[in-house]
Amino acid sequence: MSVTTQKPGLDLVGMYPDLFEGLDPEYVEGFISDWGNQWLEGWVPSRGAVADSLAVEAGTMTPEEAGWRAVERGRARRAGLPYPGDE
């Protein structure tokens, strides 16, 4: 099942459609809503951040691992380097 949820402004499904394939549209709506405040403050979520958050919610990644990856992602960004999964 394809998710076609659209939110004005923050369109995570449009940005990373493959991450949302097969997910319940109501779940996707809630997930995107949870990211809304951060987006309104100017933060644009990377593919890796979205994928990690979905993995934590699915139980395939621990919150600690996601936090560590977020720190590493920030370090790479500050150094001007790509972080695997954020392409």
PyMOL commands that set and color helices and strands:
alter all, ss='L'
color gray80, all
select helices_A, chain A and resi 12-15+17-20+25-40+47-58+63-78
alter helices_A, ss='H'
color red, helices_A
deselect
rebuild
show_as cartoon
